[in-house]
Amino acid sequence: MKGPFNIHKKNQKIYLTTGIYNIKVLGGWSVEMNDFSLVFKKEDNGMIVESKKTMWRVQSYDFKKIAKRIMVLDILYSGDYIIEFKNSESLKVRRSNLILTKLFENEIPNEALEITIG
């Protein structure tokens, strides 16, 4: 598991080996993606790898926080990648995914949202 990475920081670098990775958002189980997306740019040649939204949004715990899988990343070539977040402000996360609880709780502040890759 790599991270956590704040979704508003620019030019965050990560080394990824060949494989399929899950991307999870930390802090809540009720997630609205809207136009939020991630792009990974290979540092040495500029090749772009786009993450894909997942159909099965599995809930878990990572880094002692609740987490929800939101995307999948397929890396074909190992190397250093720069993470580029698009439309970060459109990602909405609430701690609980229960309907009654969502009525009374606030969204997690967007500036504090983080993702993990693993």
C-alpha positions as CSV (number, residue, x, y, z in Angstrom):
1,M,0.0,0.0,0.0
2,K,1.4,3.4,-1.0
3,G,0.3,6.8,0.2
4,P,-1.6,8.5,1.5
5,F,-1.6,11.2,-1.2
6,N,-3.5,14.5,-0.8
7,I,-5.8,15.1,-3.8
8,H,-4.8,18.8,-4.0
9,K,-1.0,18.4,-4.0
10,K,0.8,18.8,-7.4
11,N,3.6,16.7,-8.8
12,Q,3.4,13.8,-6.3
13,K,5.7,11.0,-7.5
14,I,5.3,7.2,-7.0
15,Y,7.2,4.2,-8.2
16,L,5.0,1.5,-9.6
17,T,5.9,-1.9,-10.8
18,T,3.9,-3.8,-13.5
19,G,0.5,-4.9,-12.2
20,I,-3.1,-3.9,-11.4
21,Y,-3.6,-1.4,-8.5
22,N,-6.6,-0.4,-6.5
23,I,-7.1,3.3,-5.7
24,K,-9.0,4.0,-2.5
25,V,-10.2,7.2,-1.0
26,L,-9.7,7.6,2.8
27,G,-12.1,8.9,5.4
28,G,-15.5,7.8,4.3
29,W,-17.7,5.1,2.7
30,S,-20.2,7.4,1.0
31,V,-18.4,8.6,-2.1
32,E,-19.6,10.8,-5.0
33,M,-17.0,10.8,-7.8
34,N,-18.7,13.4,-10.1
35,D,-15.9,14.5,-12.6
36,F,-13.0,13.5,-10.4
37,S,-10.3,11.5,-12.2
38,L,-6.6,10.5,-11.9
39,V,-4.0,10.3,-14.6
40,F,-0.5,8.8,-14.1
41,K,2.3,10.2,-16.3
42,K,5.5,8.2,-16.7
43,E,8.3,10.5,-15.7
44,D,10.9,9.4,-18.2
45,N,8.9,9.3,-21.4
46,G,5.6,11.2,-20.6
47,M,3.4,8.1,-21.3
48,I,0.0,8.6,-19.8
49,V,-2.0,5.9,-18.0
50,E,-5.6,6.7,-17.0
51,S,-7.3,5.1,-14.1
52,K,-10.7,3.5,-14.6
53,K,-13.7,3.7,-12.2
54,T,-14.5,0.4,-10.6
55,M,-17.9,-1.3,-10.5
56,W,-17.2,-3.0,-7.2
57,R,-16.6,-0.4,-4.5
58,V,-15.3,-2.4,-1.7
59,Q,-15.1,-0.9,1.8
60,S,-12.0,-1.5,4.0
61,Y,-9.6,0.0,6.4
62,D,-6.2,1.5,5.4
63,F,-3.8,3.5,7.4
64,K,-6.2,3.2,10.4
65,K,-8.9,5.0,8.5
66,I,-12.0,3.8,6.7
67,A,-11.5,3.5,2.9
68,K,-13.5,2.8,-0.2
69,R,-12.1,1.5,-3.5
70,I,-13.0,4.0,-6.3
71,M,-10.7,3.2,-9.2
72,V,-8.4,0.6,-10.7
73,L,-5.1,1.3,-12.4
74,D,-3.4,-1.1,-14.9
75,I,0.4,-0.4,-15.1
76,L,2.1,-2.1,-18.1
77,Y,5.6,-0.6,-17.5
78,S,7.5,-0.2,-14.2
79,G,8.9,3.2,-13.3
80,D,8.4,6.5,-11.6
81,Y,5.0,8.1,-12.3
82,I,3.7,11.6,-11.5
83,I,0.1,11.6,-10.2
84,E,-2.2,14.2,-11.8
85,F,-5.6,14.8,-10.2
86,K,-8.4,16.3,-12.3
87,N,-11.4,18.1,-10.9
88,S,-10.3,17.4,-7.3
89,E,-13.0,19.8,-5.9
90,S,-15.8,17.6,-7.3
91,L,-15.0,14.6,-5.1
92,K,-17.5,14.4,-2.2
93,V,-17.0,12.0,0.7
94,R,-19.1,11.4,3.8
95,R,-18.0,9.1,6.7
96,S,-21.1,6.8,6.6
97,N,-23.0,5.4,3.7
98,L,-26.2,4.9,5.8
99,I,-29.1,7.0,4.5
100,L,-30.2,8.3,7.9
101,T,-26.7,9.1,9.0
102,K,-26.0,11.0,5.8
103,L,-28.8,13.4,6.6
104,F,-27.2,14.6,9.7
105,E,-23.4,14.5,9.0
106,N,-21.3,17.0,7.0
107,E,-19.1,16.1,4.1
108,I,-15.4,15.6,4.9
109,P,-13.6,18.9,3.9
110,N,-12.4,18.4,0.3
111,E,-8.9,19.8,1.1
112,A,-8.3,16.9,3.6
113,L,-9.2,14.1,1.2
114,E,-6.5,11.5,0.5
115,I,-6.1,8.4,-1.6
116,T,-4.0,5.3,-1.4
117,I,-2.6,3.1,-4.1
118,G,-2.1,-0.6,-3.6
